[in-house]
């Protein structure tokens, strides 16, 4: 809505509330022809946000019963989705993501090809 001169804050929850309020103003800068469509799009964003929150609640509930997932989630900087993904990723994938394993794998490949 910035193209109409309507400035909105960052953050979904705050932005959604401010965007609806800005559209509802009698002197809104958004063209009247577009306002119904913008309201529908904002409602869709709100609905998707609520659905994502529900999925995250379900994952968090599931995670509480998973010891390995809880251990990974305890690492500073590791969030819910990363912990659940890492707890269930195939071990060969985790090795590929580990810079030490990757480096030693590359070094051994170079040694094999040089020898």
KAUR-V913734 format. One record per helix or strand. SS is the DSSP state (h for helix, s for strand). FROM is the first residue (numbers start at 0). TO is the last residue. If there is no record, write none. Layout:
SS/FROM/TO
SS/FROM/TO
//
This chain:
h/1/3
h/11/23
h/31/62
h/66/72
h/79/87
h/90/96
h/98/113
//
